[in-house]
Amino acid sequence: MIRIRMVILASLVLLVASMSMGVWGQSITPTPAPTKTPVPETTATPESTEEADITDNTSITQPFTQTDLSVLTGNVQRPNGIQWFENFLYTACTGDWTLYRLQSNTGETITYSYGVRSAHTLYVEDNGGINLWIPDYDLDSIVRISRQGSPVTVVPDIPKPWGIAYLDETHFLVTSISDNAIYMVGRDGTSEVLLDGFRSPTGLVVTDDYVFVVNNGSSRRSIEWIDKASLVAKEPVEAQPLLSGVQNATNLVLAGDGYLYFAYALGTRGLVGRVDPTVCIEKGGCTNDEFQIVIYTELAAPLAGLTVSDDMRLFVHTIYRPEIYWVDLNKLNG
């Protein structure tokens, strides 16, 4: 009896051994999926592509993720507002009150000016020389910086100015997050409220026909639009819905492809989305299932800086980290 049991046991051992050499013995560790995009180059230079028509940009197979982003520079302590202009990035550092200029391909950084305390947005122009117009949130004023000069207060007494956009040769539009209003400010120092009733307005974009404004304090009114002609003529006008259902939206940029790119939050994480404003206006407003997610970052919200270059490089950063990231938007349609 003992011998029979030993034979049976030996047979079982042989059976298990043979099975371990088959399918059950194969590794179950999955093969990592390839990255969605090639490893970015060390310099922020986009691939050479033909200019894309807006009708070609209606489908994004997958949004970019954090691994798709490249670091341009880490030489700014706490970057806040950022603006691309003629292959340079201008950014204000909240940590040391310094305005920096970065070469947008190499990241080479210089100190441009000192004295800007807190700037969420900037407007850069070449008007016989580089001039920057900056809403200084801490100083409740609009300041101007000539080429590597100190800030000069041009328009005082704008409560907590946030966004700024060019209106015409003599005026800008500025959002006041404290007054829940849009101000028209002049290069001569004048200012007046054009429209109020917003909910903590932040980012601002002006086109030939429309004014787009972000309501950071209302997901129901995430982004709204106003008829520009009526607003400037000071006719009775109300903000109309462009996009609803987006939480804690901040910056807003109109890129060369005709899309509005905006930064917002998903929980504590910062994301970038985009909408076609023409489509949303025609529909009477888009909802949060009708816009395209462009970037899922692992960065902490809010994404304080957002700008897009003429060759469709998107630059983004969070207020809590020194790194400035970039990604080539042309790859969305590749």
C-alpha positions in Angstrom: 0.0 0.0 0.0 2.8 2.4 0.9 4.5 1.6 -2.4 1.4 2.4 -4.4 1.0 5.7 -2.6 4.6 6.6 -3.4 4.1 5.8 -7.1 0.9 8.0 -7.3 2.8 10.8 -5.5 5.7 10.6 -8.0 3.3 10.7 -10.9 1.7 13.8 -9.5 5.1 15.5 -9.2 5.9 14.7 -12.8 2.5 16.0 -13.9 3.0 19.4 -12.1 6.5 19.7 -13.5 5.4 19.1 -17.1 2.6 21.7 -16.7 5.0 24.3 -15.3 6.8 24.0 -18.6 3.6 24.9 -20.5 1.2 27.8 -20.5 1.0 28.1 -16.7 4.7 28.5 -16.5 4.8 31.5 -18.8 5.5 35.0 -17.4 2.3 37.0 -16.7 4.1 40.3 -16.5 2.5 42.6 -19.1 4.7 44.2 -21.8 4.7 47.9 -21.3 2.8 49.9 -23.9 4.8 52.2 -26.1 4.6 55.9 -25.4 2.0 57.8 -27.4 4.6 60.3 -28.7 8.3 60.1 -29.4 10.7 61.2 -26.7 10.8 65.0 -27.0 14.0 66.8 -28.2 16.2 68.6 -25.8 15.3 72.0 -27.3 11.8 73.3 -27.7 11.6 73.1 -31.5 8.4 71.7 -33.1 8.5 69.2 -36.0 8.2 70.8 -39.4 4.5 70.4 -40.5 2.2 72.1 -42.9 -0.2 74.6 -41.3 -3.2 72.7 -40.2 -6.7 73.9 -41.0 -9.1 74.2 -38.1 -11.3 71.5 -39.7 -8.4 69.1 -39.4 -8.2 69.6 -35.6 -11.6 68.2 -34.6 -10.3 64.8 -33.3 -7.8 64.1 -30.7 -7.2 60.3 -30.4 -5.5 60.7 -27.0 -4.6 63.7 -24.9 -1.1 64.3 -23.9 0.0 63.2 -20.5 2.8 64.3 -18.2 5.3 62.0 -19.8 4.7 63.8 -23.1 5.8 67.1 -21.7 9.4 68.4 -21.9 11.0 70.7 -19.4 12.2 73.9 -21.0 13.9 75.4 -17.9 13.9 75.3 -14.1 15.6 78.6 -13.6 12.5 80.5 -12.4 11.7 80.0 -8.8 7.9 80.4 -8.8 6.7 81.4 -12.3 3.3 82.9 -12.5 2.0 84.7 -15.6 3.8 83.8 -18.9 3.6 85.1 -22.5 5.3 84.0 -25.7 6.4 86.8 -28.0 8.8 86.7 -31.0 10.5 83.4 -29.8 10.9 84.6 -26.2 8.9 83.8 -23.1 8.3 86.5 -20.5 7.3 85.3 -17.1 6.9 87.0 -13.7 8.2 85.2 -10.6 6.1 85.5 -7.5 8.9 84.3 -5.3 11.4 87.1 -6.0 9.4 89.8 -7.7 11.5 89.4 -10.8 10.5 89.4 -14.5 12.5 86.9 -16.6 13.0 86.5 -20.3 13.6 83.0 -21.6 14.7 81.9 -25.1 11.8 79.6 -26.0 13.9 77.0 -27.8 16.9 76.7 -25.5 15.5 77.9 -22.2 18.4 80.4 -21.8 17.2 82.8 -19.1 18.0 86.4 -18.2 16.7 88.7 -15.6 14.6 91.3 -17.5 13.3 93.6 -14.7 12.6 93.7 -11.0 9.6 94.9 -9.0 6.6 93.0 -10.3 5.1 91.5 -7.2 2.3 89.2 -8.6 1.3 88.9 -12.2 -1.1 86.2 -13.5 -1.0 87.5 -17.1 1.2 89.8 -19.3 0.8 91.6 -22.6 3.9 92.0 -24.7 4.2 94.4 -27.7 6.9 95.9 -29.9 6.0 99.5 -30.1 9.3 101.0 -31.2 10.8 98.7 -28.6 9.5 96.0 -26.3 6.9 97.0 -23.8 5.1 94.9 -21.3 1.8 95.7 -19.7 1.2 93.8 -16.5 -1.7 93.6 -14.1 0.1 93.6 -10.7 -2.4 91.7 -8.5 -0.7 92.7 -5.2 -0.4 96.4 -6.1 -3.9 96.7 -7.5 -2.5 98.5 -10.6 -1.5 98.1 -14.2 2.2 98.7 -14.7 4.3 99.2 -17.9 7.9 98.0 -18.3 10.0 99.3 -21.1 13.0 97.4 -22.3 14.8 96.2 -19.2 13.5 99.1 -17.2 11.7 99.2 -13.9 7.9 98.9 -13.6 6.0 102.2 -13.9 2.4 102.4 -12.6 0.2 103.6 -15.3 -3.3 102.7 -14.1 -3.8 102.6 -10.3 -6.8 101.5 -8.3 -7.9 98.4 -10.2 -8.9 95.9 -7.4 -7.1 92.6 -7.9 -6.5 92.8 -11.6 -6.0 89.4 -13.2 -6.3 89.1 -17.0 -5.3 91.6 -19.6 -5.9 91.8 -23.4 -5.3 94.3 -26.1 -8.4 96.2 -27.2 -7.1 98.9 -29.6 -4.2 101.3 -30.0 -5.1 103.2 -26.8 -6.9 100.7 -24.5 -6.7 97.3 -22.9 -9.4 95.2 -21.2 -8.6 94.0 -17.7 -10.5 91.6 -15.5 -10.9 92.4 -11.8 -11.3 89.3 -9.7 -12.3 91.4 -6.7 -14.9 93.6 -8.5 -16.2 90.8 -10.7 -15.9 93.1 -13.6 -14.2 93.9 -16.9 -12.4 97.3 -16.9 -11.3 99.3 -19.9 -8.0 100.9 -19.1 -6.1 103.5 -21.2 -2.5 104.0 -21.9 -3.0 107.5 -20.5 -4.0 106.1 -17.1 -7.8 106.2 -17.4 -10.0 103.4 -16.3 -13.7 102.5 -16.2 -15.9 99.5 -15.7 -17.5 98.2 -18.9 -19.3 95.2 -17.5 -19.8 93.5 -14.2 -21.7 90.6 -12.7 -19.0 88.0 -13.4 -17.8 85.3 -10.9 -14.2 85.9 -10.1 -13.1 86.6 -13.7 -9.6 85.6 -14.7 -8.4 84.8 -18.2 -9.4 87.1 -21.0 -9.2 87.0 -24.9 -10.3 89.7 -27.3 -10.9 89.0 -31.0 -12.3 91.2 -33.8 -15.9 90.3 -32.9 -15.9 88.9 -29.4 -14.6 89.1 -25.8 -14.1 85.8 -24.0 -13.7 85.7 -20.3 -13.2 82.9 -17.7 -15.3 82.8 -14.6 -13.0 81.0 -12.1 -15.7 81.1 -9.4 -18.5 79.4 -11.3 -18.3 76.0 -13.1 -21.8 76.8 -14.5 -20.4 79.9 -16.2 -16.9 78.6 -16.9 -16.2 80.6 -20.0 -18.5 83.3 -21.4 -18.5 85.6 -24.5 -19.6 89.1 -25.1 -20.3 91.0 -28.3 -17.2 93.2 -28.6 -18.9 96.1 -30.5 -21.7 96.4 -28.1 -19.4 96.3 -25.1 -17.0 99.0 -26.4 -20.0 101.1 -27.4 -21.3 100.8 -23.8 -24.6 99.5 -25.0 -26.6 97.2 -22.8 -25.1 93.7 -23.2 -25.0 90.5 -21.2 -22.4 87.8 -21.2 -23.5 84.6 -23.0 -22.4 81.0 -22.2 -19.6 79.5 -24.2 -18.6 76.6 -22.0 -20.1 75.2 -18.8 -19.1 72.5 -16.3 -15.4 73.2 -16.0 -14.0 73.7 -12.6 -11.5 76.4 -11.5 -10.6 77.6 -15.0 -7.8 80.2 -15.0 -5.9 81.2 -18.2 -7.3 81.5 -21.7 -5.4 81.6 -25.0 -6.6 81.9 -28.6 -4.1 79.9 -30.7 -3.3 80.1 -34.4 -5.5 77.0 -35.1 -8.6 79.0 -34.0 -9.2 77.1 -30.8 -9.5 78.6 -27.3 -7.1 76.7 -25.0 -7.8 77.0 -21.3 -6.3 75.7 -18.0 -8.6 74.1 -15.4 -8.6 71.7 -12.5 -9.7 68.1 -12.1 -9.6 67.6 -8.4 -6.1 68.8 -7.4 -4.6 68.1 -10.8 -4.2 70.7 -13.6 -5.5 70.1 -17.1 -5.6 71.9 -20.4 -8.6 71.7 -22.7 -9.8 73.5 -25.9 -13.0 74.4 -27.6 -13.9 75.9 -31.0 -15.5 79.2 -30.0 -17.4 79.5 -33.2 -19.1 76.1 -32.8 -20.0 76.8 -29.1 -21.5 80.2 -29.9 -23.6 78.7 -32.7 -24.9 76.0 -30.3 -25.7 78.5 -27.6 -22.9 77.2 -25.4 -21.0 73.9 -25.0 -21.0 71.6 -22.0 -18.2 69.7 -20.3 -18.6 66.7 -22.5 -18.2 68.8 -25.7 -14.7 70.1 -25.3 -11.4 68.3 -26.0 -8.9 67.5 -23.3 -5.5 68.4 -24.6 -3.2 67.6 -21.6 -3.6 65.5 -18.5 -0.8 66.8 -16.3 0.4 65.5 -12.9 1.0 69.2 -11.9 -0.9 70.7 -9.0 -3.7 73.0 -9.9 -3.9 75.8 -10.6 -1.9 75.9 -13.8 -0.7 79.5 -13.4 0.8 80.0 -16.8 -0.4 79.1 -20.3 0.7 80.4 -23.7 1.0 79.1 -27.3 3.6 80.2 -29.8 3.0 81.0 -33.4 4.4 77.6 -34.4 2.0 75.8 -32.0 4.1 75.0 -29.0 2.1 75.1 -25.8 3.9 76.2 -22.7 2.4 75.6 -19.2 3.5 75.6 -15.6 2.0 75.4 -12.1 2.5 78.2 -9.6 4.0 75.8 -7.1 7.0 74.5 -9.1 9.9 76.1 -11.0 9.7 73.9 -14.1 8.2 75.3 -17.3 6.9 72.5 -19.6 6.2 72.5 -23.3 4.6 70.3 -25.9 4.2 70.4 -29.7 0.5 70.8 -30.5 1.1 69.8 -34.1 1.4 66.2 -32.9 -2.3 66.2 -32.0 -3.1 66.1 -35.7 -0.1 64.1 -36.9 
